[in-house]
Amino acid sequence: MEIKIREDETKGFAIATVNGEIAGKITYTIPSADFIIIDHTEVEPSFKGKGVGKQLLYKIVEMTREKNIKIIPLCPFANSMFQKLTDIQEVLKKQ
């Protein structure tokens, strides 16, 4: 699986592909220089249950660690994953 991140000044996304086929996508907004808001995660039906959403989330977490920024997970999937996965909780923005 290959995951690439694309972003402009106010929005971004990570897209996962397998053999050229889109497997899933996670989108986020960039309201300020110090945090992002994950707003949607979508996995194609043929890839459900294969960890695509989790791998997309880990890619976003890796990017935020490199940029030293935080995440607000408004997306229900991302929010539930942050509650379960203690190894990524340090990137959560305190509210």
HELIX and SHEET records of a PDB file:
HELIX    1   1 PRO A   45  PHE A   47  5                                   3    
HELIX    2   2 VAL A   52  LYS A   67  1                                  16    
HELIX    3   3 PRO A   76  LYS A   84  1                                   9    
HELIX    4   4 THR A   86  VAL A   91  5                                   6    
SHEET    1   A 5 GLU A   2  GLU A   7  0                                        
SHEET    2   A 5 LYS A  11  VAL A  18 -1                                        
SHEET    3   A 5 GLU A  21  SER A  32 -1                                        
SHEET    4   A 5 PHE A  35  VAL A  43 -1                                        
SHEET    5   A 5 LYS A  70  PRO A  73  1                                        
END                                                                             
